[in-house]
Amino acid sequence: MPRKPKVSTRTVSFRLTLSDYAAYLAKARDAGVNPSQFFRDAVLTNKTQVIARVQPSSDKRLLIYLFNKASNNLNQLAHKANAAELACTVTPATYAKILAELQTLANVMKEAIRDAD
């Protein structure tokens, strides 16, 4: 009797947390197949739902990068204003004005990111 031709295969592996692994094994057991066959069936028969994340545009990525850099400086300014308030070297009205300006700037930055795409 002639031999069956060998089929080339590749190993596919992935990591799961212990709780996810237990759930994976339970689903395979409930389906009455081994974990390898369960995974194969789920993927190859499209019993999965893949939700692709929308990638941000290059403009949006650049804005996020620049705003992340700027946020450190804004935080330092807010800290200095707060320190001046605590040292009683600035009036409460001046401090409130600084905070309002920081909030306005934060809102403008958020709007720019939202409108980038």
Residue, then its C-alpha position, 0 to 999 in steps of 0.5 A: m500500500p502506498r504511503k500518504p504524502k507528507v503535508s508541510t505544517r507550521t506551529v502556531s503558538f500564543r500566550l494566555t493568562l491562566s484564567d484565559y487558558a482555563a476558559y480556552l480548555a473548557k470551551a475545547r472540552d465542551a466542543g468535544v475536541n482537543p485545544s488544537q482542533f478547537f483553535r483550528d476550527a474557530v480560525l479556519t471556519n471564521k467562527t471568530q470576530v476580529i475587530a480592527r482598530v482604526q489607526p490614527s493618521s500621521d497628523k494625529r500621531l504627530l499631534i499626540y506626540l507634540f502634546n505629550k511633550a508639551s503636557n510636561n511643561l504645562n504641568q510644571l507651570a501649573h505646579k509653579a503657580n500652585a507653589a506661588e499660591l501656597a507661598c502667598t506670592v500671588t493673588p487667588a484671582t491670578y491663580a484662577k486666571i492661570l488655571a483657566e488658561l491651562q484649562t482652555l489650552a487643554n481643551v484646544m489641544k483635545e479638540a485639535i486631536r479630535d479634529a485631526d482625522 
